[in-house]
Amino acid sequence: MSIGRVNRTKGIALAAITSTAVAAGVFFIQGAADADPKPSLDQAKKQVAALQEKASAIGEDANDLTGQITAAQTKVNALKAGIAKQQTQVDGVKRQIGSLAVAGYQTSGISTTAQLLLSTNPDQFLSQASTAQAFAGQQNSALRRYQVAQGKLTDLQASEQTELAALQAVQSKQDALKKQIQDNLDAAQKVLDKLTADERKRLDEEAAKEAEKSRAQRPTRGGDRTSEDKNLPNVPASGRAQIAINAALSQLGDPYVWGASGPNSYDCSGLTMYAWGKAGVSLSHSSKAQAGEGRRVSRSDLMPGDLVFFNTPISHVGIYLGNGRIVHAPRPGKSVEISPLDENPYNTAVRPG
C-alpha cells in the first residue's frame, strides 16, 4: 500500500471520528439544555405562581375582547336581519316590475297609429292610450324604486362583510390569547411534574387547606360573617354594596377558572360581576372594562364594596372589604379568598351603582 493511500485512509478515519465526537458533543449539550435541574419545592411554588399569574393576566385581556366580540356579533345579527328585510322589499318590487312588463308587452305589438285606424271606437281607444301612458309611468316609477331598494341592499351586504371581517379578526386575537393562557398553564404543569410524588401531594394538600379555610369564612344565611379574623370586622356598607360583599364572601373557597362567572367557579372579573349583579348592578366581564363602570374613588376614600384594580395595565380586580382587605379570585390553582389590599400592585378603584 502506498504512503499516500495510507494517509488518505487515516484522514478518512480521523474525519469520521471527529464527526462522531462533534455529534456526540452536540447531543450532550442539547441534552443538558433540555434536562433542567429539579427545582426545590419553594422554587417550584414561585415558578408555578408566576406562570399562573401570567395566565390570569392574559385571561383578562381575553375577557376584554369578549365584550368586543359580543358587540360585533350584535351588529352582524342586526345587519343580517336588515338584509333579509331589504331582500324581501327588493323581491316585491321585482315581481311588480315583472307584472308591468307582461301587461305592457301584450299591447305593444302594433303602433299607436295603426291601433287608432283599426279601432272601431276611436274615442274609447284614445281613452285607453291615455291609460297606457300612465301605465308606462308606473313602470318607470317601479324601476326607480327597484334601483333604490337594490342599492340599499348592496350597502347592507357590504357593511355585513366589513363587520364579519372585524368579528373574525377579534375572534382570532382572542384565540391566540387563549393559546397563551394554556401555554403558561402547561409550563406550570411541567414544573410540577419535576417534583416528587410526595412534594406534589404536599402542594395539593396545602391548596386544599387554603380552600377549606376560605370556605369556613363564608357568611351565614343571614349575612353575618363567621370569620374570627379581627382584621375583618363587619364594616358598615350601603345597601347594594353590602349585598355585593355578602355575595362575594359566599363564594369563598370556590376555584379560579378562567372565563367563569359562577355559580361554582370564577375568574377575578367574573366574581366581581357576579357579586355586583346580585346587587342589581350590571358589570362587564373584564377588569379593564369594569375600571370604567363606576365613580372613580381615591385610595384614601375606599369604602367596603368598592372595586379595586391592580397592575399596570389593569389585569386584576377585587372587592374592598375594609381594613386593608379584599375578596378576590386570585389565579389558576387558587380559590376565592380574602387577601391584603397590598398583596398586588394597586392601580385604581371605582364605586359601582
VEXMAR-821918 format. One record per residue: x, y, z of N, C-alpha, C, CB in turn; residue in one letter; residue number from 1. Coordinates in steps of 0.02 Angstrom, whole numbers. Atoms other than C-alpha are relative to their C-alpha. Glycine has a CB too. Layout:
- n_xx,n_yy,n_zz,ca_xx,ca_yy,ca_zz,c_xx,c_yy,c_zz,cb_xx,cb_yy,cb_zz,code,pos
- X,Y,Z,X,Y,Z,X,Y,Z,X,Y,Z,A,NUM
...
***
This chain:
- n_xx,n_yy,n_zz,ca_xx,ca_yy,ca_zz,c_xx,c_yy,c_zz,cb_xx,cb_yy,cb_zz,code,pos
- 43,-60,0,0,0,0,45,61,0,-49,1,62,M,1
- -42,-60,5,72,170,-46,-11,45,60,-15,38,-64,S,2
- 4,-47,-56,107,304,85,-59,48,-9,65,40,8,I,3
- 56,-46,14,-18,420,0,-66,-31,16,0,22,-73,G,4
- 64,34,-13,-156,290,11,-10,-9,75,-2,-69,-35,R,5
- 6,8,-73,-117,258,195,-22,65,32,68,-23,30,V,6
- 17,-66,-28,-126,444,233,-73,17,-13,45,55,-29,N,7
- 70,-14,16,-293,458,143,-46,-40,44,-14,-15,-74,R,8
- 41,43,-42,-361,312,241,-3,27,71,26,-72,0,T,9
- -2,-29,-67,-303,389,405,-42,64,4,72,15,20,K,10
- 38,-63,1,-380,555,353,-75,-13,3,16,40,-62,G,11
- 71,16,1,-549,475,318,-21,-24,69,-16,-54,-53,I,12
- 16,27,-67,-545,382,485,-3,57,51,52,-53,22,A,13
- -1,-56,-47,-497,541,579,-60,44,-8,63,41,-10,L,14
- 59,-42,13,-637,638,495,-62,-33,29,-10,12,-75,A,15
- 58,36,-26,-761,502,543,-3,5,76,0,-73,-22,A,16
- -3,-4,-73,-701,502,723,-19,70,24,70,-18,26,I,17
- 14,-70,-18,-707,693,730,-74,15,-7,41,48,-42,T,18
- 71,-11,11,-883,697,658,-42,-32,54,-22,-26,-69,S,19
- 37,35,-53,-941,569,784,6,36,66,27,-72,7,T,20
- -12,-37,-63,-863,667,927,-40,64,2,74,15,9,A,21
- 38,-62,4,-942,829,868,-74,-14,10,11,35,-67,V,22
- 71,17,-7,-1113,746,851,-16,-18,71,-18,-58,-47,A,23
- 11,19,-70,-1095,670,1024,0,61,44,52,-50,23,A,24
- -4,-61,-39,-1045,839,1093,-63,41,-6,59,41,-20,G,25
- 62,-37,12,-1196,924,1014,-57,-33,37,-15,4,-75,V,26
- 53,37,-34,-1309,787,1081,3,11,76,4,-75,-17,F,27
- -9,-9,-72,-1235,806,1255,-22,69,22,74,-11,20,F,28
- 19,-69,-17,-1256,996,1254,-75,8,-4,34,50,-47,I,29
- 72,-6,8,-1435,983,1189,-35,-36,58,-22,-30,-67,Q,30
- 30,38,-54,-1474,850,1318,5,38,66,32,-68,7,G,31
- -9,-38,-62,-1403,958,1457,-47,59,2,71,24,7,A,32
- 45,-58,2,-1507,1107,1397,-72,-21,13,5,35,-68,A,33
- 69,23,-8,-1666,1003,1392,-14,-24,71,-16,-57,-49,D,34
- 9,28,-66,-1637,923,1561,12,54,53,46,-60,11,A,35
- -6,-52,-52,-1667,1072,1677,5,-33,67,-60,49,-3,D,36
- -6,30,-66,-1618,1038,1856,-66,2,38,54,37,41,P,37
- 62,4,-40,-1756,987,1976,-1,58,49,-4,-69,37,K,38
- 3,-57,-46,-1815,1141,2071,-17,-25,71,-53,51,-23,P,39
- 22,14,-68,-1837,1143,2259,-75,13,4,39,43,53,S,40
- 72,-10,-7,-2015,1145,2324,-18,74,0,-25,-33,64,L,41
- 13,-72,-2,-2007,1331,2360,10,31,-68,45,34,53,D,42
- -13,-26,67,-1932,1368,2190,-58,-18,-47,67,-26,-28,Q,43
- 56,23,43,-2068,1265,2105,-63,41,15,-13,-74,11,A,44
- 60,-39,-19,-2205,1357,2202,3,70,-30,-7,4,76,K,45
- -8,-67,28,-2135,1525,2146,-7,0,-76,68,30,21,K,46
- 4,5,73,-2115,1471,1965,-71,-12,-23,46,-55,-26,Q,47
- 69,16,18,-2289,1397,1958,-45,61,11,-26,-59,40,V,48
- 41,-59,-15,-2367,1551,2040,10,54,-53,17,28,70,A,49
- -15,-51,51,-2280,1666,1916,-34,-17,-66,76,8,-10,A,50
- 31,22,63,-2341,1564,1767,-76,5,4,22,-71,-17,L,51
- 73,-3,-8,-2518,1553,1836,-24,72,2,-20,-36,64,Q,52
- 19,-71,0,-2523,1741,1870,3,30,-70,46,40,48,E,53
- -5,-24,69,-2465,1773,1692,-60,-25,-40,65,-25,-32,K,54
- 59,27,34,-2604,1658,1629,-62,39,19,-9,-74,16,A,55
- 57,-38,-23,-2729,1754,1735,-3,69,-33,2,7,76,S,56
- -3,-66,31,-2671,1923,1667,-20,-4,-74,70,31,7,A,57
- 18,10,71,-2683,1858,1487,-75,-15,-5,42,-57,-31,I,58
- 71,16,-1,-2855,1790,1532,-44,62,2,-17,-45,58,G,59
- 38,-62,-3,-2915,1965,1575,2,37,-67,25,44,56,E,60
- -3,-29,68,-2853,2026,1405,-50,-35,-46,72,-5,-29,D,61
- 48,38,40,-2954,1886,1326,-72,17,19,12,-76,8,A,62
- 67,-20,-23,-3105,1933,1433,-20,67,-31,-3,4,76,N,63
- 14,-67,27,-3090,2112,1372,-23,-5,-73,62,45,5,D,64
- 20,9,70,-3106,2050,1192,-70,-30,-6,51,-43,-36,L,65
- 67,31,3,-3264,1954,1236,-54,53,-10,-13,-41,64,T,66
- 48,-55,9,-3358,2119,1251,-1,24,-71,17,57,47,G,67
- -3,-22,70,-3296,2171,1080,-32,-51,-46,74,12,-21,Q,68
- 29,53,41,-3346,2004,1007,-76,2,4,26,-69,22,I,69
- 73,-3,-9,-3521,2018,1081,-29,59,-38,-17,6,75,T,70
- 25,-59,35,-3542,2195,1013,3,-10,-76,42,63,20,A,71
- -7,12,72,-3478,2144,841,-53,-50,-24,71,-25,-17,A,72
- 49,50,19,-3592,1992,838,-70,30,-2,2,-59,48,Q,73
- 64,-34,0,-3740,2102,883,-10,41,-64,-6,46,62,T,74
- 3,-39,62,-3700,2216,736,-13,-45,-60,65,40,-10,K,75
- 8,47,56,-3684,2068,618,-71,-27,-2,50,-58,5,V,76
- 68,26,-3,-3850,1997,677,-51,52,-23,-17,-23,71,N,77
- 45,-54,21,-3936,2166,654,3,10,-75,18,65,37,A,78
- -7,-8,73,-3865,2181,478,-32,-59,-37,75,5,-19,L,79
- 32,58,32,-3922,2005,435,-76,8,-2,19,-65,38,K,80
- 72,-11,-2,-4098,2049,491,-20,55,-49,-22,19,72,A,81
- 14,-54,47,-4091,2211,391,5,-23,-72,47,57,11,G,82
- -8,27,68,-4029,2118,237,-60,-42,-20,64,-42,-6,I,83
- 58,42,14,-4171,1992,249,-61,43,-15,-14,-48,59,A,84
- 58,-45,9,-4299,2132,264,6,37,-67,-5,51,57,K,85
- -11,-37,62,-4222,2230,120,-7,-46,-61,68,34,0,Q,86
- 6,48,55,-4213,2074,11,-73,-12,-16,35,-66,17,Q,87
- 72,9,11,-4400,2050,36,-29,58,-39,-36,-8,68,T,88
- 24,-59,35,-4430,2228,-21,23,-1,-73,25,64,35,Q,89
- -27,4,69,-4318,2205,-175,-39,-51,-40,74,-17,1,V,90
- 37,53,35,-4407,2043,-220,-71,23,-17,-3,-63,42,D,91
- 67,-26,13,-4576,2130,-205,-2,48,-59,-27,34,61,G,92
- -4,-47,56,-4525,2270,-324,14,-36,-65,54,54,13,V,93
- -15,39,61,-4454,2144,-446,-62,-35,-26,55,-52,15,K,94
- 62,32,22,-4619,2050,-450,-47,50,-32,-34,-35,59,R,95
- 43,-52,28,-4711,2213,-481,23,20,-70,-2,61,46,Q,96
- -28,-17,66,-4594,2256,-625,-17,-54,-51,76,11,5,I,97
- 16,55,44,-4622,2084,-698,-72,1,-23,15,-66,34,G,98
- 70,-3,18,-4810,2104,-694,-13,57,-49,-43,10,62,S,99
- 9,-58,45,-4799,2276,-776,29,-15,-69,34,62,29,L,100
- -32,16,65,-4682,2210,-911,-44,-46,-42,69,-33,12,A,101
- 45,46,36,-4803,2069,-958,-60,38,-28,-23,-56,46,V,102
- 58,-38,22,-4950,2187,-967,19,48,-57,-31,39,58,A,103
- -23,-46,52,-4850,2310,-1071,13,-35,-66,62,37,22,G,104
- -15,37,61,-4795,2177,-1192,-63,-19,-38,39,-64,17,Y,105
- 62,21,32,-4974,2124,-1228,-31,55,-44,-50,-21,52,Q,106
- 28,-56,40,-5016,2298,-1300,52,33,-45,-32,52,46,T,107
- -53,-34,37,-4851,2334,-1386,13,-31,-68,64,-1,40,S,108
- -12,34,65,-4872,2226,-1544,-5,46,-60,-50,-55,-8,G,109
- 8,-45,58,-4928,2367,-1664,5,72,23,-67,-13,-36,I,110
- -9,-70,-17,-4902,2554,-1671,-65,31,24,26,38,-61,S,111
- 59,-36,-25,-5020,2678,-1588,-44,24,-58,22,60,44,T,112
- 39,-25,59,-5071,2750,-1760,-41,-56,-30,48,30,-54,T,113
- 35,56,30,-5115,2579,-1827,-59,-21,45,47,-60,-10,A,114
- 54,20,-46,-5215,2539,-1670,-59,49,-5,26,-2,72,Q,115
- 53,-50,6,-5312,2704,-1692,-40,-11,-64,30,71,1,L,116
- 35,10,64,-5350,2669,-1875,-43,-63,0,50,-5,-57,L,117
- 36,63,-1,-5407,2492,-1840,-55,-3,53,49,-56,10,L,118
- 48,2,-56,-5510,2538,-1689,-71,15,-26,20,51,54,S,119
- 71,-12,18,-5700,2527,-1709,-30,55,42,-40,-64,9,T,120
- 24,-52,-45,-5718,2654,-1567,59,45,17,-33,-30,65,N,121
- -59,-43,-10,-5585,2793,-1584,0,35,68,3,52,-55,P,122
- 2,-35,-64,-5645,2885,-1427,24,-46,57,-71,26,15,D,123
- -19,48,-51,-5626,2729,-1322,75,-14,-4,-41,-65,-8,Q,124
- -71,15,8,-5453,2696,-1395,43,56,30,16,-9,-74,F,125
- -39,-56,-27,-5392,2872,-1353,0,1,76,-28,66,-26,L,126
- 3,5,-73,-5450,2847,-1176,48,-54,25,-73,-16,23,S,127
- -45,54,-19,-5355,2682,-1169,73,20,-9,-15,-62,-41,Q,128
- -68,-23,11,-5200,2766,-1241,25,43,58,4,40,-65,A,129
- -18,-42,-58,-5202,2892,-1100,17,-44,60,-57,48,18,S,130
- -13,48,-55,-5211,2747,-977,67,-35,-10,-57,-53,4,T,131
- -64,33,16,-5063,2665,-1065,59,44,18,3,-18,-74,A,132
- -54,-46,-19,-4958,2822,-1039,11,-1,76,-16,71,-23,Q,133
- -4,3,-73,-4999,2815,-854,33,-66,20,-70,7,33,A,134
- -28,65,-13,-4954,2631,-858,76,1,-9,-31,-52,-46,F,135
- -72,-7,13,-4783,2673,-932,34,37,57,13,36,-67,A,136
- -26,-38,-57,-4758,2798,-792,8,-45,61,-46,59,16,G,137
- -6,48,-55,-4791,2659,-666,61,-44,-7,-64,-43,4,Q,138
- -59,41,12,-4658,2554,-748,64,37,20,4,-20,-74,Q,139
- -59,-40,-16,-4529,2695,-733,7,9,75,-4,69,-35,N,140
- -1,-9,-72,-4577,2725,-553,23,-63,35,-69,21,26,S,141
- -20,64,-30,-4560,2541,-512,74,-13,-10,-41,-57,-31,A,142
- -72,9,13,-4388,2536,-594,42,42,47,16,17,-72,L,143
- -37,-43,-46,-4331,2684,-489,-1,-28,71,-29,72,-1,R,144
- 5,29,-67,-4395,2601,-330,46,-61,6,-72,-20,16,R,145
- -43,59,0,-4302,2443,-378,73,21,7,-10,-41,-64,Y,146
- -70,-23,-4,-4139,2538,-405,18,22,70,11,57,-50,Q,147
- -13,-24,-68,-4154,2622,-235,4,-59,49,-55,49,22,V,148
- 2,57,-45,-4201,2460,-147,61,-45,-8,-64,-41,-12,A,149
- -59,42,13,-4061,2362,-230,63,34,25,6,-15,-76,Q,150
- -58,-37,-25,-3936,2499,-187,6,-7,76,-6,74,-19,G,151
- -1,8,-73,-3986,2489,-2,22,-71,18,-69,16,30,K,152
- -18,70,-13,-3970,2300,-8,75,-11,-9,-39,-47,-46,L,153
- -72,6,13,-3796,2311,-83,41,31,56,17,32,-67,T,154
- -35,-34,-55,-3742,2435,51,-1,-42,64,-32,70,13,D,155
- 6,42,-60,-3807,2323,190,44,-61,-5,-74,-21,11,L,156
- -42,59,10,-3718,2172,117,74,18,7,-13,-32,-68,Q,157
- -69,-22,-7,-3555,2270,107,17,12,74,13,64,-41,A,158
- -10,-13,-71,-3575,2326,288,6,-65,39,-57,42,29,S,159
- -3,65,-34,-3606,2147,341,68,-32,-9,-55,-47,-27,E,160
- -65,29,13,-3445,2089,259,54,35,41,17,4,-74,Q,161
- -49,-39,-40,-3348,2229,346,-3,-21,73,-13,75,-7,T,162
- 9,19,-70,-3421,2184,516,21,-72,12,-73,10,22,E,163
- -22,70,-8,-3391,1998,488,76,-5,2,-28,-42,-58,L,164
- -73,0,1,-3209,2032,447,27,25,67,27,44,-58,A,165
- -21,-26,-65,-3192,2136,606,-11,-51,55,-38,66,16,A,166
- 16,51,-49,-3277,2000,708,51,-57,-2,-70,-27,-11,L,167
- -47,56,8,-3163,1865,638,69,20,24,3,-23,-73,Q,168
- -66,-23,-23,-3009,1971,675,4,-1,76,13,71,-27,A,169
- 0,-1,-74,-3058,1994,858,-1,-71,27,-60,40,27,V,170
- 3,70,-21,-3101,1810,874,67,-34,-7,-53,-38,-40,Q,171
- -67,29,10,-2931,1762,803,48,25,53,26,18,-70,S,172
- -43,-29,-52,-2846,1879,926,-14,-34,67,-10,76,5,K,173
- 17,33,-63,-2941,1801,1071,24,-72,0,-76,3,12,Q,174
- -24,69,5,-2899,1626,1009,75,-4,15,-15,-29,-69,D,175
- -72,-1,-12,-2715,1674,1011,14,10,75,34,57,-41,A,176
- -9,-11,-72,-2732,1737,1191,-17,-63,39,-44,58,23,L,177
- 19,63,-33,-2820,1576,1242,58,-50,-4,-64,-31,-33,K,178
- -57,45,8,-2671,1480,1173,56,19,48,26,0,-73,K,179
- -51,-23,-47,-2553,1588,1276,-18,-20,72,8,76,-5,Q,180
- 22,21,-66,-2657,1551,1431,19,-73,11,-77,10,9,I,181
- -14,72,-6,-2643,1364,1400,74,-14,0,-33,-38,-56,Q,182
- -73,10,2,-2457,1376,1359,31,12,69,33,46,-52,D,183
- -26,-15,-67,-2423,1456,1529,-22,-52,51,-24,69,22,N,184
- 24,52,-46,-2530,1329,1620,38,-66,-13,-76,-11,-8,L,185
- -38,60,17,-2440,1188,1527,71,5,28,3,-11,-76,D,186
- -67,-11,-27,-2272,1264,1577,0,-9,76,27,70,-19,A,187
- 6,9,-72,-2330,1270,1758,-4,-74,18,-61,39,28,A,188
- 7,72,-13,-2379,1087,1749,66,-36,-10,-54,-29,-47,Q,189
- -66,31,11,-2207,1041,1680,45,10,60,33,28,-63,K,190
- -38,-12,-61,-2129,1122,1833,-22,-48,54,-7,74,23,V,191
- 26,45,-51,-2243,1021,1946,20,-72,-14,-77,6,3,L,192
- -17,68,18,-2203,863,1850,72,-19,20,-9,-10,-75,D,193
- -69,13,-20,-2019,881,1901,6,-16,74,44,60,-17,K,194
- 0,13,-72,-2065,866,2085,-13,-74,13,-52,43,36,L,195
- 15,69,-20,-2076,702,2177,-75,-6,14,42,-22,62,T,196
- 71,12,-15,-2245,622,2209,-18,28,69,-16,-75,-3,A,197
- 14,-26,-67,-2232,668,2393,-4,77,0,54,-23,50,D,198
- 1,-74,4,-2194,851,2350,-64,25,-32,62,26,-39,E,199
- 63,-20,32,-2342,862,2232,-60,-10,47,-11,-40,-66,R,200
- 53,13,-48,-2453,784,2364,-3,54,53,10,-69,33,K,201
- -4,-53,-51,-2394,913,2490,-30,65,-27,73,13,21,R,202
- 28,-61,30,-2437,1056,2371,-76,-6,-6,31,13,-69,L,203
- 72,11,6,-2609,981,2338,-35,8,68,-15,-69,-29,D,204
- 29,-5,-67,-2641,967,2525,-1,73,24,40,-43,49,E,205
- -2,-71,-19,-2588,1148,2552,-56,39,-34,68,31,-19,E,206
- 54,-34,37,-2708,1207,2416,-68,-18,28,4,-18,-75,A,207
- 64,22,-28,-2849,1103,2489,-13,34,68,-1,-76,8,A,208
- 8,-32,-65,-2818,1176,2663,-18,74,-8,64,-8,42,K,209
- 16,-71,12,-2820,1354,2594,-72,8,-22,47,29,-54,E,210
- 69,-4,23,-2984,1322,2505,-49,-13,57,-13,-50,-57,A,211
- 44,16,-57,-3061,1245,2661,-1,58,50,24,-65,35,E,212
- -3,-58,-45,-3002,1392,2767,-43,56,-27,72,23,9,K,213
- 41,-52,31,-3084,1511,2643,-74,-16,6,20,9,-74,S,214
- 71,20,-6,-3247,1412,2642,-26,10,70,-9,-73,-21,R,215
- 20,-8,-70,-3250,1422,2832,-16,73,17,55,-25,46,A,216
- 13,-71,-12,-3257,1612,2818,-63,25,-35,59,41,-24,Q,217
- 61,-21,34,-3417,1614,2716,-51,25,51,-30,-58,-40,R,218
- 51,-26,-47,-3557,1717,2795,-57,-49,9,-27,66,-26,P,219
- 59,41,-12,-3711,1637,2869,-54,21,-49,-25,6,73,T,220
- 56,-18,45,-3876,1637,2775,-28,69,17,-55,-53,5,R,221
- 24,-66,-19,-3920,1793,2873,48,56,-19,-12,2,74,G,222
- -48,-50,23,-3767,1880,2802,54,16,51,-36,63,-18,G,223
- -51,-13,-51,-3664,1877,2964,64,-37,-18,-26,-23,71,D,224
- -64,30,15,-3480,1843,2943,19,-49,56,55,53,-8,R,225
- -18,51,-48,-3413,1687,3027,75,1,17,-19,-68,-27,T,226
- -72,-2,-11,-3227,1731,3019,17,31,68,34,39,-56,S,227
- -24,-27,-63,-3135,1761,3182,58,48,-11,21,-56,47,E,228
- -54,-46,17,-3007,1869,3092,-18,70,23,15,0,-76,D,229
- 16,-66,-28,-3003,2033,3190,11,56,-52,43,13,61,K,230
- -9,-50,53,-2948,2123,3032,-61,5,-46,62,-17,-41,N,231
- 60,1,43,-3118,2085,2955,-63,12,42,-5,-66,-38,L,232
- 61,-14,-37,-3249,2170,3064,-57,11,-48,9,61,46,P,233
- 58,-14,42,-3424,2194,2999,-3,75,-14,-67,-25,34,N,234
- -3,-71,17,-3384,2362,2920,-66,20,-32,60,15,-47,V,235
- 64,-22,29,-3545,2458,2884,8,14,-75,-26,63,36,P,236
- 0,-13,72,-3585,2463,2698,-71,20,-21,24,-62,-40,A,237
- 65,-19,26,-3726,2538,2596,-37,-62,-23,7,51,-57,S,238
- 43,58,16,-3871,2425,2545,27,-43,-55,-67,24,-19,G,239
- -22,40,57,-3810,2371,2373,71,-25,10,-5,39,-64,R,240
- -69,22,-12,-3627,2366,2425,2,-59,47,42,58,28,A,241
- 3,55,-47,-3671,2253,2570,-23,-65,-34,-46,17,58,Q,242
- 23,58,37,-3765,2136,2454,56,-29,-42,-61,18,-46,I,243
- -56,22,43,-3615,2129,2336,54,-34,43,30,60,-38,A,244
- -51,29,-44,-3495,2095,2480,-21,-69,23,12,46,61,I,245
- 23,65,-24,-3601,1955,2551,-1,-52,-56,-70,7,31,N,246
- 1,46,57,-3622,1880,2378,70,-26,-15,-30,34,-62,A,247
- -69,20,14,-3433,1879,2351,27,-45,55,46,62,-7,A,248
- -24,41,-56,-3396,1811,2525,-32,-69,0,-14,35,66,L,249
- 34,65,2,-3522,1672,2496,34,-48,-49,-73,9,-19,S,250
- -35,42,49,-3407,1608,2356,70,-19,24,5,36,-68,Q,251
- -66,16,-27,-3253,1592,2468,13,-75,-5,7,23,73,L,252
- -18,70,8,-3163,1429,2429,-16,-29,-67,-34,-39,52,G,253
- 15,25,67,-3234,1411,2253,62,10,-44,-61,38,-30,D,254
- -62,-2,40,-3096,1377,2123,0,55,-53,11,-66,-33,P,255
- -10,-45,56,-3025,1501,1999,-2,-40,-65,68,39,7,Y,256
- 2,29,67,-3071,1455,1820,-6,59,-49,-59,-51,-8,V,257
- 3,-57,47,-3035,1574,1676,-67,-1,-38,59,-3,-50,W,258
- 62,-8,37,-3193,1642,1596,-62,-16,39,2,-42,-62,G,259
- 58,21,-39,-3306,1580,1736,-28,58,41,19,-59,46,A,260
- 33,-52,-40,-3433,1691,1824,-54,-31,45,-31,55,-45,S,261
- 45,33,-46,-3519,1566,1938,-40,-55,-35,-47,49,31,G,262
- 8,-9,-73,-3605,1483,2015,50,-36,43,-68,-21,20,P,263
- -46,40,-40,-3465,1366,2068,74,14,-12,-13,-73,-12,N,264
- -69,-19,15,-3306,1442,1993,1,69,-31,34,-52,-47,S,265
- -5,-71,21,-3242,1615,1947,71,16,-22,-23,47,57,Y,266
- -63,-37,6,-3103,1718,1874,-11,66,36,22,9,-75,D,267
- 5,-59,-43,-3069,1887,1953,-58,46,-19,64,39,-2,C,268
- 55,-44,21,-3188,1993,1848,-66,-36,-1,15,30,-69,S,269
- 61,39,-3,-3313,1851,1843,-31,3,70,12,-73,-20,G,270
- 24,-4,-69,-3325,1857,2034,-31,68,14,57,-13,49,L,271
- 26,-67,-13,-3349,2046,2042,-64,13,-40,52,53,-16,T,272
- 61,-6,41,-3476,2039,1900,-58,-37,33,12,-26,-72,M,273
- 51,40,-33,-3571,1902,1991,-25,35,63,27,-70,17,Y,274
- 19,-29,-64,-3568,1989,2160,-41,64,-8,63,15,41,A,275
- 37,-62,9,-3624,2160,2100,-64,-12,-40,43,52,-36,W,276
- 62,19,35,-3751,2076,1985,-54,-19,49,13,-58,-48,G,277
- 48,17,-52,-3834,2008,2142,-29,63,32,33,-44,54,K,278
- 23,-63,-28,-3849,2189,2198,-37,42,-52,58,40,28,A,279
- 37,-35,52,-3934,2237,2034,41,46,-44,-54,39,31,G,280
- -44,-42,41,-3783,2318,1952,35,-43,-52,53,37,45,V,281
- -29,38,55,-3728,2254,1781,71,24,-14,-44,6,-63,S,282
- -70,-15,16,-3540,2246,1751,24,-44,-57,45,-11,63,L,283
- -31,40,53,-3436,2186,1604,43,-54,30,42,45,-47,S,284
- -44,54,-23,-3337,2025,1619,71,17,-22,-23,-70,-27,H,285
- -67,-23,18,-3171,2117,1607,23,51,52,1,31,-71,S,286
- -25,-47,-50,-3065,2204,1739,13,68,-31,64,-27,33,S,287
- -13,-64,33,-3013,2337,1614,-65,39,-11,36,-11,-67,K,288
- 64,-33,12,-3194,2374,1568,-32,22,66,-48,-46,-37,A,289
- 30,-17,-64,-3252,2372,1749,31,62,31,6,-59,49,Q,290
- -33,-60,-26,-3125,2508,1790,-33,64,-24,74,-1,-20,A,291
- 36,-58,26,-3235,2625,1688,-74,-3,14,11,7,-73,G,292
- 71,10,-12,-3401,2565,1756,-19,17,72,-20,-72,-15,E,293
- 16,-25,-67,-3416,2666,1915,33,67,11,22,-51,54,G,294
- -30,-65,-16,-3367,2827,2000,69,-11,30,-45,40,50,R,295
- -68,8,-23,-3180,2842,2024,7,26,71,49,37,-47,R,296
- -12,-21,-69,-3127,2850,2207,74,-8,16,-43,-42,50,V,297
- -71,3,-19,-2957,2883,2285,11,-56,50,23,67,29,S,298
- -15,55,-47,-2870,2752,2389,-18,20,72,75,-18,-3,R,299
- 15,-22,-68,-2894,2857,2546,-75,2,14,30,69,12,S,300
- 72,-3,-8,-3082,2861,2517,-34,-67,-12,-30,52,-46,D,301
- 29,66,13,-3107,2674,2490,-52,-18,52,55,-53,-2,L,302
- 53,24,-44,-3267,2602,2562,-15,-73,-19,-64,44,-7,M,303
- 18,70,15,-3325,2420,2576,-47,-4,-60,-32,-33,61,P,304
- 40,9,61,-3396,2361,2411,32,30,-61,-68,30,9,G,305
- -34,-30,58,-3282,2468,2302,40,-52,-38,46,58,23,D,306
- -42,44,42,-3196,2381,2157,71,28,-1,-29,-6,-72,L,307
- -70,-21,-2,-3007,2388,2173,38,-36,-55,32,-13,70,V,308
- -34,27,59,-2895,2363,2021,75,0,11,-19,40,-64,F,309
- -71,10,-12,-2716,2305,2013,39,-8,-66,11,-61,44,F,310
- -49,7,55,-2563,2306,1897,-10,55,-52,-7,-70,-33,N,311
- 1,-48,55,-2521,2419,1750,28,-33,-62,41,64,19,T,312
- 72,-17,3,-2604,2393,1632,-42,-44,46,-26,-7,-72,P,313
- 44,36,-46,-2751,2334,1736,-11,-72,-23,-68,35,6,I,314
- 10,70,17,-2762,2144,1742,-30,-40,57,66,-32,-22,S,315
- 30,36,-56,-2844,2103,1909,-47,47,38,56,-27,48,H,316
- 49,-40,-37,-2991,2161,2015,-25,-41,60,-60,21,-45,V,317
- 29,31,-59,-3061,2125,2188,-50,48,31,54,-20,51,G,318
- 49,-42,-35,-3194,2194,2307,29,18,69,-69,-37,8,I,319
- -27,-24,-63,-3137,2300,2453,-46,-17,58,12,76,-2,Y,320
- 39,20,-58,-3192,2238,2624,8,47,59,19,-69,21,L,321
- -17,-41,-58,-3118,2370,2737,62,-26,34,-59,4,49,G,322
- -60,19,-38,-2964,2368,2850,55,-30,-44,-18,-50,53,N,323
- -54,21,43,-2848,2345,2702,-6,-71,-26,64,6,35,G,324
- 11,67,26,-2926,2181,2641,-46,0,-60,-28,-46,55,R,325
- 44,9,58,-3008,2123,2481,-22,-73,-4,35,22,-66,I,326
- 19,68,19,-3103,1969,2424,7,-3,-75,-74,-17,23,V,327
- -14,5,72,-3050,1907,2253,12,-72,-20,61,44,-19,H,328
- -20,65,29,-3018,1758,2138,70,11,-28,-51,-25,-56,A,329
- -69,-20,16,-2827,1765,2129,26,-23,-68,45,-25,52,P,330
- -33,27,60,-2766,1649,1990,-15,-74,-5,77,13,1,R,331
- 8,72,6,-2770,1471,1923,37,-35,57,26,-25,-68,P,332
- -31,37,-55,-2730,1345,2059,-20,26,68,73,4,-7,G,333
- 23,-30,-64,-2808,1456,2193,-76,2,0,30,72,10,K,334
- 72,-7,-6,-2984,1483,2257,-17,70,24,-29,-53,49,S,335
- 22,-66,-24,-3087,1636,2302,21,7,73,-77,9,-8,V,336
- -28,-8,-67,-3005,1707,2458,1,73,21,70,-29,4,E,337
- -10,-67,-27,-2980,1858,2569,75,12,5,-35,8,70,I,338
- -71,-15,2,-2811,1942,2547,13,73,19,30,-16,-70,S,339
- -18,-71,-12,-2718,2102,2596,-6,42,-63,71,5,29,P,340
- 5,-46,57,-2751,2251,2483,67,9,-34,-27,68,23,L,341
- -66,-14,27,-2563,2273,2461,35,-62,-28,43,31,53,D,342
- -31,60,26,-2533,2096,2401,18,7,-74,-47,-60,10,E,343
- -13,-13,71,-2540,2158,2220,11,75,-10,-59,-26,-44,N,344
- -12,-72,13,-2482,2324,2143,-66,38,-13,47,8,-60,P,345
- 63,-38,4,-2627,2446,2170,0,46,-61,-11,42,65,Y,346
- 6,-45,58,-2690,2541,2017,-52,54,13,-18,-39,-63,N,347
- 54,-49,-10,-2859,2624,2047,-60,-35,31,-19,34,-67,T,348
- 61,29,-29,-3034,2598,2118,-60,39,-25,2,2,78,A,349
- 63,-33,19,-3215,2635,2070,-55,-24,47,-18,-15,-74,V,350
- 59,17,-41,-3381,2633,2161,-59,-12,-48,-18,57,52,R,351
- 56,15,47,-3516,2543,2057,-67,25,26,-4,-75,-13,P,352
- 69,-14,-21,-3701,2582,2060,-17,73,0,-11,-26,68,G,353
***
